[in-house]
Amino acid sequence: MKKLLLLLVFSFYFGQSAYSAGDDHVPGEIIVMLKHGEPTSRLTNSLSFVNLRVKEPIVQYMNIWLYEFDNARADEEQVLNAVRSNNSVAIAQFNHYMTQRSPVMPNDASFGQQWALNNTGQSGGTVDADIDAPEAWGLSTSGLTAAGDTIVVAIVDGGFYFNHTDLRFWKNWYEIPSNGIDDDNNGYIDDVNGWNAVSNNGTIGTDTHGSHCSGIAGARGNNSLGISGVNWNVQIMGVQGSTSSEAVALRAYGYCLKQRRVYNQTNGSKGAFVVVTSSSFGVDYGQPANYPLWCAFYDSLGNAGILSAGATANLNINIDVTGDIPTSCPSNWLITVTNTTNTDAKNSGAAYGLTTIDLGAPGTSVYSTTTASNYGNLTGTSMATPHVAGAVGFMYSVAPLAWIQAYKLNPGAYALQVKQKIMLGVDPKPSLQNITVSGGRLNLYNSAVLMQNITAVNPENNGVPAVFRLYQNYPNPFNPSTVISIDMPESGYASLKVFNSLGQEVATLIEGDIKAGSYQKVFNASGLPSGIYFYKFVTGGFSEVRKMSLIK
């Protein structure tokens, strides 16, 4: 059975009605909550001219009743206002129609092969071992924000088939192709289709892997052709930069960042509204200390409002122990992804890590776009990652207008709220418990519902942070003490504890009810031996673990 997040929201209006008569409510019916102890007759007697009468009780012990009246005798808005102004009435509203938000099934010819989006048990899979995409599409299929921004997902890969009929690629319309001039003065010549960071020009090569990742994130949906992406109408920015050297990766990210900065600076008249990058490449066993610029670039992207999804190693190794680039980079704006199967198992050839790998996503035998107009299956963390990148893009299509406006004023802080909703929305899975940060597999619908109901709280308002956050300790490595910081946006219970590599608790820094705010706690390890230690922050529905090194 599909999981349902039931969110019951009552909006009560007083004075002039915000509704207009029409087909959004049952004609001639008003729901009324009478004040405590008030009889139903007092209201009916005062509006006898429209024959107002009780139709049935709704919640009688709360004095809530359904009234009906002859709507041919008076304007419905006037009747509602008259009911609201009656001294016996606490709350009144029309009896609005509602519909069940049923899953939206696209008409794409091969959608049945996309178990990752809708698992019905095909090919021996487990029913519902998927990201609940059809349920999420009942909320939105748009590629725009509530403010009208065209959402762009940047895929950094080996190349792309730009002529694939099932893909919608971003284009830089301010650049004239092949004239050898930087027409839009963004520092890149002839970057009509994106950028080739390998050869450092605007000519991008073809690559099956890049097209496959692009289709997962954003293949055109419901177009009677091929497949559906996580997003039906998002635009894919193609950036070639997954091979060669680290300098190439930095150039690739630099292009994505430049386009978003231009968008921010010009209020959307130029550049691109890039909200996430997807990277299915890396360095096995890489240590962040040896890649400071690469790791730091995720912070630079994040501060401009761009999250990054990174694929972990296609090896059955513990990244906490072995290291990996980029998935052991400590940036808060990086979402690290491992590979799950159609039975919700972790793929036996995919890496993991309690403090380094955030979540799992479908990545085994995933059907997507390949060459020209073709399709095929591929397996790897490479396939899992664009599911997460696509989900990040989807969050912006369901976010309320007020939140989008606040995000543009403070993109770095608000982008972290998107990551938080992705993490909180996962389906918990035994195969990912204690080996990933979230302990779960991506669920697009759950996260989208959380995002749809998000409020735009200023992260800098009176010093109250916007999101729950556990920071990397500083200094690290340390001797004999280090500082651990947390952000607590809501008052309530919190726990911050330190454990050794055997899982034994060695220190309690916070435990109990605390007020909203930012906290810094000193961990003094003068009596402890050298080694790896873990610290865990738990509060409400949020839990995160990080590691640190004590060297004496």
N, C-alpha and C positions, 0 to 999 in steps of 0.2 A: 504494500500500500504506500502510495506517495505521501511524503511528509507534508503536513499543512501547517503553515504559520498563521494562526488566527489572530488578527489585530482588529479589535473593535474600537472604533473611533466615533464618539458622539460630538457633533458640533452644534451648539445651541446659539440661536440668533435672537436678539431682542430688538425692539423698535422696528424700523423699516426692514422689511424682508429682503434677503439677498437673493431670493429665488423669483423667477417670473413664472406666471402660469404657463403650463405647457405639458409636455408628455413625460416629464421626469417624476411625476407623482400621480397617485390615484386620485382622479377627479372627485371633489366633494368629500375628502377625508382629511382629518387632522388628528395627530397624536398629541395628547395633552397630559402633562403631569400636573395634577392639582396640588395645592399646598396641603400640608399635613392637616388632616381632619376635615377638609373641605368636602361637601357633598357634590355629587355630579349635577344635581338639579340647579344649583345656583348659576352655573355657566349656561345651561340650556335655557333657563328662563330669561337670561339677559340677551340671548340671540334667537329669540323665537321667530323673528322676522325672516330668518333663512331656514327655519325648522331644524335648528341644531339639536342633535339627539345622540345619545350613546349608542354606538353600534355593538361594541363588545369590550370587556376588560382585557388589558394587555398584561400588566403586572399589578394585580389589584392591591397587594399589600404595600406597594410603593405609590399607590394612587395614580397609576398611569392607565389611561383609557383611550380607546379609539372612538372618535366622534365622526358623525357624518352630517352633511347639510345639503340643501338644494342649491347647487352651484349656479343654477339658471337665475336665481333671484338676486345674486350679488357677485361682484368680482371676488375671486378667490383670495387675492392678495389682501383686499380690504377685510374679508372675513378673518383671515389669519391674524392681521394686526389687531382687530377687535378682540379676538380671543386672547392674544398676548397681553392686552391692556386690562383685562379683567382682573380684579383684585384676588380672585380665588385661584388664579393660574400661576404656577411656578415656571413651567416651560411648555412651549407649544411649537409644533412644526408640521409641515405637510407629511403625509405618509408616502415616502419616496419608493419608487421601484428600485429593485436591485436584481442583478443577474449573477449567476455562478461564474467565476473566472475559470473556465475550462481550459485544458491544455490546447495550444494552437499547433496543429499538425500541418507542416508545409507540404506543398504538392511536388517537391523536388523528386525526380525519378528514383534516385538511389538513397533517399532518406532512410529507408528501412535497413540499410547496411551501417548506419551510423549509431552503433550501440552506445557510443560515448555520450550522445545527446539524449537517446531514448532507448533504454535497454529493455526489450520485451522477452529476453531469453534467447534471442537469435544467436546462432553459432555456438550454442552451449554455454551462453552467458547466464548470469544471475539477474533475474528481473529487478529493475530499479538500481542496478549498479551503474548509474549514470549521473549526469550533472543536472537533471531535471530541466532541460532546455525548453521543452514545449510548455511547461508550467510557467517558466519565466517569460516566454514570448506572449503569454496572456497579459503581461504587464506592459511590454513594449517590444516593437520591432523596428524602432526608429534608429537612424544613425545620427541624430541631432540631439543636442542638449535642450533643456527647456528654454534656454536663451537663444537657440538657433545656431549654435556652433556645430560645425561638421566634425564629428569625432574621428580622430585618426589614430590607428594602431601602427606603430613602426615595427616592422619585422627586419631584424638585422640577420642576414643569412648569406648564402653563396650566390644568389641570383634569383631571377624570377621570369616566368612566362607572362609578360604583360598582355599578351593577346589572348589569354585564356578567357573564354566567354563567361565563365562562372565566377570571375574575380573582378572586384572594383578597386582599382588602384588610385591613390592620390596623385594629382598632377599639380605642378607649380605653374599656374596659368600666367604668372607675371614674368616668366622666362621664355624667350623666343628660341626655339630649338635650333641647334647646330649653327649658330652665328658667331660662336667664339667670344661672346660678350656676356658679362654678368649684368643682365638687363635689370634685375631687381635689387642689385647692390647688396646681396646677402653674403658675398664672399665666395660664391660657387658659380662657376661658369657652366651654362647649358644644363642645369639640374632640373630638367623638365619632369623626369620620372623619379627623381630621388638622387642618390649619390653612390658611386662606386668608390669605396674607401680603399680598395686594393690598388687600383690604378690612379686614384685621385682625380676622377673626372666624372662626367655625367652619363657615360656609356655603361650600362649595366648588362651583365651577361645573363644567360639563361641557366636555370638550375632546378631540378625536380624537388630537391629538399626545401628550397625556399618557397616554391609554389605550394607544396604540401602544407607547410606551416601557415601560409597565408590563407589557404582555404579553411583550415581549422578555425582560425580566428574570425574570418569574415567573408566566407563564400556567400554569394548572393542567395538569399532565401526566398522560397515560395515563387520561383520563376519557372517552374515546370522543367527544370534542367538540373541534372547532376545532384548536388548535395546542398546542405545548408551549413553556414558557418555559425559559430556561437552568436555572432551579430549578423543580421541579414543585410544591413545597409551601411555598415561602417566602411570607412575608406582605409586601405592598406598603403602605408608608405614603405616602398621597397628600398632598402639600404644594403648594398653588397659590402660585407665586411666580416665574414665569419672565418676567414682563412688567413694564412700568412703570419703576421707578427702582432704583438700587443699594440704597436703603433697604429695598425689598421683598425683594431677594435676601438681605440680612442678616437680616431678620425670618424668612425661610423657613429659613435655616440655623440660626437661633437656636432655632426650634421643634424641629428634629431634635436639636440638642445638648441642649436641656432634657430631652427625653424620655429620652435615653440617660443623662444625669446622674442623673435620678430613678431609673432602673433600677439604676445603679451604687450609688447611695446607699441604696436600699431592698433591695438584694440580690435584685432581680428581682420584688419584690412589686407594684411599680407602674412606670409608664414603659414603655419599649420597648427591646429589645435591637437598636438600630440599629447596623449594622456598616458601612454604606456609604451615601453619597448619590449620586444620579445627576443631573447637570445638563446639559441640552441647550440652553443659552442662553448668551449672553455679549455682549461688545462687540468688534466688529472693530477691529483696530489699537490696542486699548487697551494702555497701558503700566502695569506694576505700580506704578511710582512714584506714579501718580495714583489708584491704588485700594488704598491700604495696608490699609484695614479688610477689604475683600473678600478680598484675598490672605491676610491674617493669620488670617481665620476658618477656613481649612483647617487651620491649626496647632491652633486651639482644638478643632475637631472631632477632629483626630487624637489629641490628648492624652487625649481621652475614649474613644478606641478606634475612631473612625469614619474610614475612608478615604473619599475623594471621587473620583468619576469625572467628568471634565469633557470636553465636546465641543469640539473646536477649530473654527475658522472653516470655513464652506462656501465657501472661496475657494482657488484654487491659489496660495497665498502661503507664504513662508518665515517662520514665526512668530519664529524667531531674529532676523530682521531687522526685521519689521514690528511685532511685538508683538501680543498678543491677551489678552483677559480672558475666562475665567480661565486659559487654557492657557499663558500665560507667567508666571503666578504661581510663585514659587520654592518653595512648600511641599513638603516631603518626603512629606506625606500625600495629595497630589493625584496622580491618575493621569490623564494627558492622552491623548486618543484621536483618531485619524483614521479615515477611512472606506475600507474595502477592498471590492472587487467579488467576484463569484462565480468569477473567474479569478485571484484573489489579486493583482490590480493595485491600486495606490492609485487611488481615484476621482479623475478629472481635476479635479473641482471641490472637492477637500478640501485643507486646509492641511497643512503638514509642518514639521519643524524638528529638526535633529540634537540640540539641547540642550533643546528645550522639549516635543516631542511624544513620549510614551513608547512607544506601540505602535499598531498598526492593529487593527481589528475589523470584521466584516461590517456594512456600512451601506448597501448599494445594492440597491434593490428587495427590501426585507425585508418579509416577510408577518407581520402581527401583528394584535392586537385593535384595534378602532376604536370605533365608536358602538354603544350597546346590546349586541346580540349579534352584531355584524358584524365583518368582517375585511377587511384590505386591505394593499397595498404602499405603503411610503414609502421615501424615499432621503435620506440625509444623515448627517453626523457625529452627529446626534441619535439615529439608529438604532444606530450603532456603540457609543455610550457605554453604554447599558443592558446590552449584552452583557458589557461589562467589569464593570459594577456587579453584574450577576447572578453573574458568576464569582467576585467577591469574596465574596458571600453564600454561594456554594457551598463555598468554602474552609472556612468554619466548620462545615459539615455533615460534613466528612471529617477535621477536625483531631482529634488524640487528646485524651482527657480531661485528661491532665496538662498539655497545652499550653493548653487552654481555661481551666483553673484558674489557670495562670500569667499568662495574658492578662488575666484579670480583676483581678489584683493590680497589673499594670503595663501597662494597655491601650495606651498610646501607643507604647511600644517594640515590643510584640508585634504591633501592627497593621502596622508596617513590615515585619515578616517576611512577612505576607500579600502585600503589594505586591511584595516581592522574589520570591516564588514565582510570582506572575503574570508578572513580567518575565522570569524565568529559563525559564518554561515555553513561551514563544512559539515558533511555527514561524518560523525565519528565512526571509525572503522578499526576493528581489532588488529588488522594487519599493519596499521600505521600508529597504533598506540605505543607510546614510549620510544618511538624511533623518529618521530617528527614533532615539530613544535605544536601544531594544532591537533595532532592525533586523528586527522580526518582527510576525506577526499572532497574536492571542490563540489559545491552545490550552487549553481547559478541562481536558482529560484530563491533559496533561503537568503542569500546575500542581497539579491535585488529587492526583496521585501524589506530587509533592514535598511537598505539605501533609500528606498522610496519614502520611508518614514523618518529619515534623518532630519535633525534640526540644525539650523545654521548658527551655532554658538561660536562666538569669537574666541579663538584659542588664547588670546591675550587679554580677555575681559577679566579685570580684577585678579589677574594672576592665576585664573583657573584654566588648566590645560584642556585641550579639545578632545584628546583621546587617551586611553590607557596606554602607557608605554614603559617598557623596561629598557634602560640604556646600557650600553656596554660600559663596564667599569673602567675607571681611570685612576692611576695608570694600570696598564696591563701589558706585560707581566709586572708583578708588584712584589715588594718586600719592605716592611712587614705589613703595611696597610694599604687599602685602596678605597675609593669612593664608589658606591652604587647608588644610582638615581632612578626614581620612578616618577611618573605622572599619574595623578589620581583625579580624573575629571568629576567624579561624584563621591560624595561622602558614603562611607560604608565600611564593611569588613575588608581587611587587606592582610596579606601574609607575605613577608619577604624573608626567605631562609637560605642558608648556605649549606651545601652538602659536599662531601668528599667523593672521590671517584668510585667508592663502593656503595654510594647512596646513603651514607650515614650522615645525619644532621650534625653540623658542627657549630652553627650559630643561628640565632633568631634575631633579625634586625627589626622587623615589624610583625606584630600579630595582634589583631583586634580592630575595633572601629576607629577610623581616622577621618579627618575632614578632607574635602576636595582640595587639591593643591599639588605642588611639586615637592618631592622630598629627596634629601641626600643623606645616606647613611654610611658611616665609616666601618669597614670590616677590618679588624685587626687580627692578623694571623700569626702573631709573634710566637705562639705556643704550638703551632702546627708545622708539619713537615712540608717540604717542597712537593709540588705536584699539581694536577689539574683539579680544580674545584668548580662546582656548579652553583648558581644562585637562581632561585625561582620566585617569581612574583605571581600571586594568585589573588583575584578579587572578582566577585560576581561571576560573569561568564567569561572573564579574561584570564588567561594563564600563559606565561612565557618563561622560558629557561635560557640562560646564557652561561658560557663557560669563561674561566679566567685561570691564569697560571701564576702560581706562587713559586718564585725562584730565590733560594737562599744561598 
